[in-house]
Amino acid sequence: MLQVDALAAKAVEIELSPGETVLWAGRPEPGIHFRKEDFFLIPFSLLWGGGVVFMIFMSLGVSRKVAAEEPPPFMLIVLSVFFVMGQYFIWGRFVYASWKKKRTFYALTNRRVIAVQHGTRHQTASAFLDSLPALELLKGRGDVGSLRFKESVPFNQMGMMAWDSMAMGASPSFIAVAHARELYQFILQAREQARTNQPQRIS
């Protein structure tokens, strides 16, 4: 059953315009929630991490055998950077997403869908209900799912944003929310009512 999360409602309160009321507010569900992109990212991250570890051992071993000296500092610095990147790819991004989830808030109002995030910087994204470019439901585990309000970006155009599941762009998304299908239906109704200026509230 949909409910208004008091903490989320308070977080988006400052973003509301006069006459705008919150119909629903919530936060991402905790835990790890895999996306379709992870079917590529997980194998790639393991290959990257394993490859870097192999190169580090090879560099240390070969340099000592052949030259009887330590490998060049620059090489170690580069490999260390790649190693840190590999750790982020493998597991660090899930920790980072968990940290961001605790600082992300969503709201549906009688006019807009709004996402607010207090991550490394304060970010806000919103879209008016009567002109949403898209409304897509992505089912997850159980009743948890994600809602997109913009056209999907091809994977090859996502860049580094693919590695941040909680990244916010110019258009909002509701990521890993509970009762996703029920919320999807509720937003459909709210969109239709916004087009006819008929306000709706959760009873």
C-alpha positions as CSV (number, residue, x, y, z in Angstrom):
1,M,0.0,0.0,0.0
2,L,1.3,3.4,-0.9
3,Q,2.2,5.8,1.9
4,V,3.7,9.2,2.3
5,D,7.1,9.0,3.9
6,A,7.4,11.9,6.3
7,L,11.2,12.3,5.9
8,A,11.0,12.3,2.1
9,A,8.1,14.7,2.1
10,K,10.1,17.1,4.3
11,A,13.1,16.8,2.1
12,V,11.2,17.9,-1.0
13,E,9.1,20.5,0.7
14,I,11.5,23.3,-0.2
15,E,11.1,22.4,-3.9
16,L,7.3,22.9,-4.0
17,S,5.7,25.8,-5.7
18,P,2.7,27.7,-4.4
19,G,-0.4,25.5,-4.7
20,E,1.6,22.3,-5.2
21,T,0.8,19.4,-2.8
22,V,2.5,16.1,-2.2
23,L,0.4,13.0,-3.2
24,W,3.2,10.5,-2.4
25,A,6.7,10.6,-1.1
26,G,9.2,7.9,-0.6
27,R,12.8,6.7,-0.6
28,P,14.8,4.0,-2.4
29,E,14.8,0.6,-0.7
30,P,18.1,-0.4,0.9
31,G,20.2,-3.3,-0.3
32,I,21.6,-4.3,-3.7
33,H,19.3,-4.1,-6.6
34,F,20.7,-5.3,-9.9
35,R,19.9,-3.6,-13.2
36,K,20.0,-5.0,-16.8
37,E,23.3,-3.1,-17.3
38,D,24.9,-5.3,-14.6
39,F,24.8,-8.3,-16.9
40,F,27.7,-6.6,-18.7
41,L,29.2,-4.5,-15.9
42,I,29.8,-7.4,-13.5
43,P,31.8,-9.6,-15.9
44,F,33.7,-6.6,-17.1
45,S,34.5,-5.5,-13.6
46,L,35.8,-8.9,-12.7
47,L,38.0,-9.1,-15.8
48,W,39.3,-5.6,-15.2
49,G,40.1,-6.3,-11.5
50,G,41.7,-9.7,-12.3
51,G,43.7,-8.3,-15.2
52,V,45.1,-5.4,-13.1
53,V,46.1,-7.8,-10.2
54,F,47.8,-10.0,-12.8
55,M,49.7,-7.1,-14.3
56,I,50.9,-5.9,-10.9
57,F,52.3,-9.3,-10.0
58,M,53.8,-9.7,-13.4
59,S,55.4,-6.2,-13.2
60,L,56.9,-6.9,-9.8
61,G,58.1,-10.4,-10.7
62,V,59.5,-9.7,-14.1
63,S,61.3,-6.5,-13.1
64,R,63.0,-8.3,-10.2
65,K,64.0,-11.3,-12.3
66,V,65.2,-9.4,-15.3
67,A,66.6,-6.2,-14.0
68,A,67.0,-7.1,-10.3
69,E,65.4,-3.8,-9.3
70,E,62.0,-2.4,-8.4
71,P,59.6,-1.5,-11.3
72,P,59.5,2.2,-12.3
73,P,57.4,4.3,-9.8
74,F,55.3,5.7,-12.7
75,M,54.2,2.1,-13.6
76,L,53.3,1.3,-10.0
77,I,51.3,4.6,-9.8
78,V,49.4,3.8,-13.0
79,L,48.7,0.2,-11.9
80,S,47.6,1.4,-8.5
81,V,45.1,3.8,-10.1
82,F,43.7,1.0,-12.2
83,F,43.6,-1.3,-9.1
84,V,41.5,1.3,-7.2
85,M,39.2,1.7,-10.2
86,G,38.8,-2.0,-10.4
87,Q,37.8,-2.2,-6.7
88,Y,35.2,0.5,-7.3
89,F,33.8,-1.4,-10.4
90,I,33.6,-4.7,-8.5
91,W,32.2,-3.7,-5.1
92,G,32.7,0.0,-4.4
93,R,29.9,1.1,-6.6
94,F,27.4,-0.9,-4.5
95,V,28.7,0.8,-1.3
96,Y,28.4,4.2,-3.0
97,A,24.9,3.4,-4.2
98,S,23.9,2.4,-0.7
99,W,25.3,5.7,0.7
100,K,23.4,7.7,-1.9
101,K,20.1,5.8,-1.3
102,K,20.0,7.1,2.3
103,R,20.2,10.6,0.9
104,T,17.8,10.3,-2.0
105,F,14.1,11.3,-1.8
106,Y,11.2,11.1,-4.2
107,A,7.8,12.7,-4.4
108,L,4.8,12.8,-6.6
109,T,2.8,16.0,-6.4
110,N,-0.3,17.2,-8.1
111,R,1.9,18.8,-10.8
112,R,5.3,17.0,-10.9
113,V,7.5,14.1,-10.2
114,I,10.5,15.2,-8.1
115,A,13.8,13.6,-7.0
116,V,16.1,15.2,-4.5
117,Q,19.5,13.9,-3.6
118,H,21.9,15.1,-0.9
119,G,25.0,13.3,-2.2
120,T,28.4,14.8,-2.8
121,R,26.3,17.8,-3.8
122,H,22.6,18.8,-3.6
123,Q,20.8,17.8,-6.8
124,T,17.1,18.2,-7.8
125,A,15.4,16.9,-10.9
126,S,11.7,17.2,-11.7
127,A,9.3,16.8,-14.6
128,F,5.7,18.1,-15.0
129,L,3.1,15.3,-15.1
130,D,1.1,16.7,-18.0
131,S,4.2,16.6,-20.2
132,L,6.2,13.6,-19.1
133,P,8.4,12.4,-22.0
134,A,8.0,8.8,-20.9
135,L,6.7,6.6,-18.1
136,E,8.4,3.2,-17.8
137,L,8.2,0.6,-15.1
138,L,11.3,-1.6,-14.5
139,K,10.4,-4.5,-12.3
140,G,12.9,-5.7,-9.8
141,R,12.8,-8.3,-7.0
142,G,9.4,-8.7,-5.3
143,D,7.4,-5.5,-5.3
144,V,10.5,-3.3,-5.7
145,G,11.1,-1.7,-9.0
146,S,12.2,1.5,-10.7
147,L,10.2,4.2,-12.7
148,R,11.8,6.2,-15.5
149,F,10.2,9.4,-16.7
150,K,12.5,9.9,-19.7
151,E,13.5,8.0,-22.8
152,S,16.0,5.2,-22.1
153,V,19.6,6.0,-23.0
154,P,21.5,3.3,-25.0
155,F,24.1,1.6,-22.9
156,N,26.9,2.7,-25.1
157,Q,26.0,6.3,-24.5
158,M,25.8,6.1,-20.7
159,G,29.5,6.5,-20.1
160,M,30.6,6.6,-16.5
161,M,26.9,7.0,-15.4
162,A,26.5,3.3,-16.0
163,W,28.7,2.7,-13.0
164,D,26.6,4.8,-10.7
165,S,23.1,3.3,-10.3
166,M,21.9,6.3,-8.3
167,A,23.2,8.9,-10.6
168,M,20.8,11.8,-11.2
169,G,20.4,13.5,-14.6
170,A,18.3,16.4,-15.7
171,S,15.2,14.2,-15.7
172,P,14.2,12.4,-12.5
173,S,13.8,8.6,-12.0
174,F,12.4,6.7,-9.0
175,I,15.0,4.0,-8.4
176,A,14.3,0.9,-6.3
177,V,11.0,2.0,-4.8
178,A,8.6,-0.3,-2.9
179,H,5.2,-1.1,-4.4
180,A,6.5,0.0,-7.8
181,R,3.6,-1.3,-9.9
182,E,1.0,0.3,-7.6
183,L,3.0,3.6,-7.7
184,Y,3.2,3.3,-11.5
185,Q,-0.6,3.0,-11.8
186,F,-1.0,5.9,-9.3
187,I,1.3,8.1,-11.4
188,L,-0.7,7.2,-14.6
189,Q,-3.9,8.4,-12.8
190,A,-2.2,11.5,-11.5
191,R,-0.9,12.4,-15.0
192,E,-4.4,12.1,-16.5
193,Q,-5.8,14.2,-13.7
194,A,-3.1,16.8,-14.0
195,R,-4.1,17.2,-17.7
196,T,-7.6,17.9,-16.6
197,N,-6.6,19.8,-13.5
198,Q,-8.3,17.4,-11.1
199,P,-6.2,17.0,-7.9
200,Q,-5.7,13.6,-6.4
201,R,-4.6,12.5,-2.9
202,I,-3.8,9.2,-1.2
203,S,-6.7,8.4,1.1
